Amino acid sequence: MKFYINRMLLLVCFTGSLFFVVGCEQEGPAERAGERVDESMENTGERIEQAGENIQDSAD
């Protein structure tokens, strides 16, 4: 019985680590879309900041 439990524990650990490694290597479409959203938000923030600086410069 103890041998069976050890085998099952080993199998579960191996399978879990396999899923972890495969999941980390492959980038899915949702992750790519999220990265694009992050980039566009960054660009938008930079443009808003630049516009604010331009307004401030023209007010001086």
Secondary structure as GFF3:
##gff-version 3
##sequence-region A 1 60
A	DSSP	alpha_helix	2	25	.	.	.	ID=ss1
A	DSSP	alpha_helix	29	59	.	.	.	ID=ss2
###
